Amino acid sequence: MGIFARLSDLLKSNVNDLIDRAEDPEKMVKQVIIDMQTELTKATQNYGKAKASERLAEKKYLEAEKISADWEAKAKQALAKGDQELAKQALARKVKADEDVSNYKEMYESISDQTEAIGDQVEVLKSKLEEAKSRQAMLIARSQMADTKKNLAKASGSFDGNSSFEKFQRMEEKIERKEAEADAFSEIAGDALSGGSGDDLKDSFAKLESDAKVDAELQRLMAEMNGGAASQDAE
């Protein structure tokens, strides 16, 4: 059974272990199927040879049985004619034929058992090959998903959360400063567009009010001074 050493390895191997050890699981899965297909072809060829050997052994066995039966018939014919010596010679040939029958029978049964075992292995390999083919797409998809998860895990592991968040805060502060500058420029631009008419008007009313106060103070002082001068004249 040495010719089935590789076949036995394939049937007993754990496909998942093979994939774990492979650098490229997808290629490994495809290669396993190719190997199994090759072994199935070889096993089928060997099974055919075994069947041929089985048929040949069976033919030899049946021929030996026929020869034994023929010599027995000849011995009976000789005895029927009263020739015991000739009958003994025929029976001697029959004994030799019976030995061949025994040997060919044993060989035939041994080859038959081996052929049956090879046939069973061929059927098992066919079943395993069909199962592998049906699972090929699923295994490749799982391999690709595992690669994706692994790459994402690596990316997450190399991500410095604190450093990145500090950069984010600095960027936010920079944007806030830009927004404040934009608001200031917008306010200045709005004042320039309005021409300052509102502020000039306020200034004018403020000046009128100030002038009125100044005039009132002037009249008070003049009145006080005039009043003081009048008192001196009366004296």
Backbone torsions as a table, in degrees:
resi	resn	phi	psi	omega
1	MET	NA	13.2	-178.7
2	GLY	-62.8	-26.4	-178.8
3	ILE	-66.9	-13.4	-179.6
4	PHE	-106.0	18.6	-179.5
5	ALA	-60.6	-47.1	-179.2
6	ARG	-66.8	-38.3	177.4
7	LEU	-60.7	-43.3	179.7
8	SER	-63.1	-40.6	178.8
9	ASP	-60.8	-43.2	-178.7
10	LEU	-65.5	-39.3	-177.8
11	LEU	-70.8	-32.3	-176.5
12	LYS	-91.3	-15.6	-175.4
13	SER	-70.2	147.5	173.3
14	ASN	-89.6	113.6	-175.2
15	VAL	-61.3	-36.1	179.9
16	ASN	-63.3	-37.4	177.2
17	ASP	-65.2	-39.6	178.0
18	LEU	-61.6	-41.7	-179.0
19	ILE	-67.0	-39.7	179.2
20	ASP	-61.1	-36.1	-177.9
21	ARG	-82.8	-13.3	-175.6
22	ALA	-81.1	142.9	175.9
23	GLU	-71.0	-36.4	178.8
24	ASP	-125.5	94.7	-176.7
25	PRO	-56.2	-37.2	-178.6
26	GLU	-62.8	-45.7	178.0
27	LYS	-64.8	-36.6	-178.6
28	MET	-65.3	-42.4	179.2
29	VAL	-60.9	-45.7	179.3
30	LYS	-64.3	-39.0	-179.3
31	GLN	-67.2	-38.2	178.1
32	VAL	-60.5	-42.3	179.6
33	ILE	-65.3	-40.9	177.4
34	ILE	-62.0	-44.2	179.2
35	ASP	-61.9	-42.8	-179.9
36	MET	-65.5	-38.7	177.7
37	GLN	-64.6	-40.7	177.8
38	THR	-63.1	-44.7	-179.7
39	GLU	-66.0	-35.5	177.8
40	LEU	-64.1	-41.5	178.3
41	THR	-62.2	-46.1	179.0
42	LYS	-63.9	-43.6	-179.0
43	ALA	-63.3	-39.6	178.5
44	THR	-64.5	-41.1	177.5
45	GLN	-63.7	-44.6	179.1
46	ASN	-65.5	-34.8	176.9
47	TYR	-63.9	-39.7	177.4
48	GLY	-63.5	-41.8	177.6
49	LYS	-64.4	-40.4	179.8
50	ALA	-64.1	-40.0	178.4
51	LYS	-63.8	-38.6	178.5
52	ALA	-64.3	-42.9	177.9
53	SER	-63.9	-37.6	179.6
54	GLU	-64.1	-43.9	179.4
55	ARG	-64.0	-40.1	179.5
56	LEU	-64.8	-43.8	178.8
57	ALA	-64.1	-39.4	177.9
58	GLU	-63.6	-41.2	179.3
59	LYS	-61.7	-45.0	179.1
60	LYS	-62.4	-40.2	-179.8
61	TYR	-64.3	-46.0	-179.6
62	LEU	-67.8	-37.0	177.8
63	GLU	-64.7	-41.3	178.9
64	ALA	-63.6	-39.6	177.8
65	GLU	-63.3	-41.6	179.9
66	LYS	-64.5	-42.0	178.8
67	ILE	-62.3	-42.8	179.0
68	SER	-61.2	-43.2	-179.8
69	ALA	-65.7	-37.6	180.0
70	ASP	-64.6	-43.4	-179.7
71	TRP	-67.5	-33.5	177.0
72	GLU	-66.4	-40.4	178.3
73	ALA	-63.9	-38.5	178.9
74	LYS	-66.9	-38.5	178.9
75	ALA	-63.7	-40.6	178.7
76	LYS	-64.5	-39.6	179.5
77	GLN	-64.7	-40.4	179.4
78	ALA	-66.1	-41.9	178.9
79	LEU	-65.0	-36.7	179.1
80	ALA	-62.0	-28.1	178.7
81	LYS	-93.6	0.8	177.1
82	GLY	82.2	16.1	-178.7
83	ASP	-103.6	89.1	-177.9
84	GLN	-69.0	-36.4	-179.3
85	GLU	-62.3	-44.0	178.7
86	LEU	-66.6	-35.0	178.4
87	ALA	-64.3	-39.5	178.2
88	LYS	-64.0	-40.6	178.8
89	GLN	-62.5	-40.8	178.8
90	ALA	-66.4	-40.7	179.9
91	LEU	-68.2	-30.2	175.8
92	ALA	-63.6	-42.6	176.0
93	ARG	-64.4	-36.5	178.9
94	LYS	-64.0	-41.0	179.1
95	VAL	-60.4	-43.1	177.5
96	LYS	-63.2	-40.8	179.0
97	ALA	-65.1	-36.8	179.4
98	ASP	-64.8	-35.0	176.5
99	GLU	-64.6	-41.2	176.6
100	ASP	-63.6	-39.6	178.5
101	VAL	-58.5	-46.1	-178.7
102	SER	-63.3	-44.9	-179.2
103	ASN	-65.6	-46.4	-179.2
104	TYR	-67.0	-33.6	177.9
105	LYS	-64.5	-46.2	179.2
106	GLU	-61.6	-42.9	179.3
107	MET	-64.8	-42.3	-179.5
108	TYR	-62.8	-45.6	-179.2
109	GLU	-64.6	-39.3	178.8
110	SER	-64.3	-47.4	179.4
111	ILE	-64.8	-37.9	179.5
112	SER	-62.4	-43.0	178.8
113	ASP	-64.1	-43.3	179.3
114	GLN	-64.7	-40.2	179.5
115	THR	-63.8	-40.4	178.6
116	GLU	-63.8	-41.6	178.8
117	ALA	-63.5	-41.7	178.8
118	ILE	-64.1	-41.5	178.1
119	GLY	-61.1	-40.6	178.1
120	ASP	-63.5	-41.4	179.1
121	GLN	-65.0	-37.5	177.3
122	VAL	-62.1	-42.5	179.7
123	GLU	-66.0	-39.8	178.2
124	VAL	-63.0	-44.4	-179.8
125	LEU	-64.3	-38.8	176.2
126	LYS	-59.5	-44.9	-179.8
127	SER	-63.9	-43.9	179.5
128	LYS	-64.6	-38.7	-179.9
129	LEU	-65.6	-43.7	178.0
130	GLU	-63.0	-40.0	178.6
131	GLU	-64.7	-42.6	179.8
132	ALA	-63.0	-41.0	179.4
133	LYS	-64.0	-40.9	-179.2
134	SER	-68.7	-27.6	-178.6
135	ARG	-95.0	-6.8	-175.5
136	GLN	-56.7	-52.1	-177.6
137	ALA	-61.3	-39.9	-179.5
138	MET	-65.7	-43.3	-179.3
139	LEU	-65.1	-40.2	179.1
140	ILE	-65.3	-42.1	177.9
141	ALA	-62.2	-41.3	178.3
142	ARG	-65.0	-37.9	178.4
143	SER	-63.6	-44.5	-179.9
144	GLN	-65.3	-39.4	178.3
145	MET	-65.1	-39.6	178.1
146	ALA	-63.4	-39.8	177.4
147	ASP	-62.1	-42.7	179.7
148	THR	-62.2	-46.6	179.6
149	LYS	-63.1	-38.9	-180.0
150	LYS	-65.0	-44.3	-180.0
151	ASN	-64.2	-39.8	177.8
152	LEU	-65.4	-39.4	178.7
153	ALA	-64.1	-40.9	178.0
154	LYS	-62.9	-42.7	-179.8
155	ALA	-63.6	-41.1	178.8
156	SER	-67.3	-36.8	-179.4
157	GLY	-66.9	-31.1	-179.7
158	SER	-89.2	1.3	-178.4
159	PHE	-84.9	120.0	178.7
160	ASP	-91.1	99.2	-175.7
161	GLY	-62.0	-45.9	-177.3
162	ASN	-64.0	-48.0	-179.0
163	SER	-61.4	-43.9	-178.7
164	SER	-66.6	-37.7	-179.9
165	PHE	-68.4	-36.0	176.2
166	GLU	-63.1	-41.1	176.6
167	LYS	-61.5	-39.5	179.1
168	PHE	-63.0	-42.8	179.2
169	GLN	-64.0	-43.1	179.3
170	ARG	-62.9	-39.6	178.1
171	MET	-65.3	-38.7	178.8
172	GLU	-64.4	-41.8	178.4
173	GLU	-64.1	-40.4	178.9
174	LYS	-62.7	-41.4	178.3
175	ILE	-65.9	-39.0	178.6
176	GLU	-62.9	-39.7	177.2
177	ARG	-64.5	-39.9	178.6
178	LYS	-64.7	-38.6	177.9
179	GLU	-64.8	-40.8	178.5
180	ALA	-64.4	-42.7	177.9
181	GLU	-62.8	-40.5	179.2
182	ALA	-63.3	-41.8	178.2
183	ASP	-62.7	-41.6	-179.5
184	ALA	-63.7	-45.3	178.6
185	PHE	-63.6	-37.5	178.4
186	SER	-63.2	-39.1	179.7
187	GLU	-66.9	-44.0	179.0
188	ILE	-63.7	-42.8	179.8
189	ALA	-63.8	-36.7	179.2
190	GLY	-65.4	-39.9	178.5
191	ASP	-64.9	-39.4	-179.0
192	ALA	-66.2	-38.7	-179.2
193	LEU	-69.1	-32.7	-179.7
194	SER	-75.1	-12.0	176.8
195	GLY	75.1	3.4	177.7
196	GLY	72.0	13.0	-177.0
197	SER	-60.9	-35.7	-179.9
198	GLY	-64.3	-44.6	-179.4
199	ASP	-68.5	-36.7	178.9
200	ASP	-63.5	-38.5	179.9
201	LEU	-65.1	-43.4	177.8
202	LYS	-61.7	-41.6	-179.8
203	ASP	-62.5	-36.7	-179.4
204	SER	-64.7	-46.0	179.0
205	PHE	-65.5	-36.8	178.4
206	ALA	-64.1	-38.3	178.7
207	LYS	-66.0	-42.1	178.0
208	LEU	-59.4	-43.1	179.4
209	GLU	-64.5	-41.8	178.4
210	SER	-64.8	-41.4	179.6
211	ASP	-63.4	-38.8	179.7
212	ALA	-63.3	-39.4	178.8
213	LYS	-66.2	-40.9	179.8
214	VAL	-63.0	-43.4	179.4
215	ASP	-62.4	-39.8	-179.7
216	ALA	-64.4	-41.6	177.8
217	GLU	-64.0	-39.5	179.1
218	LEU	-62.8	-43.9	179.3
219	GLN	-64.1	-38.5	179.6
220	ARG	-63.4	-48.0	-179.3
221	LEU	-63.4	-41.4	-179.9
222	MET	-63.4	-39.9	179.8
223	ALA	-65.0	-40.8	179.6
224	GLU	-65.0	-42.8	-178.5
225	MET	-68.8	-39.6	178.5
226	ASN	-65.5	-36.9	179.2
227	GLY	-67.1	-36.9	-179.0
228	GLY	-71.2	-36.9	179.4
229	ALA	-67.5	-40.3	-179.6
230	ALA	-63.9	-36.1	-179.3
231	SER	-68.5	-37.8	-179.6
232	GLN	-68.7	-37.7	179.3
233	ASP	-65.6	-35.8	-178.2
234	ALA	-69.0	-30.6	180.0
235	GLU	-75.1	NA	NA
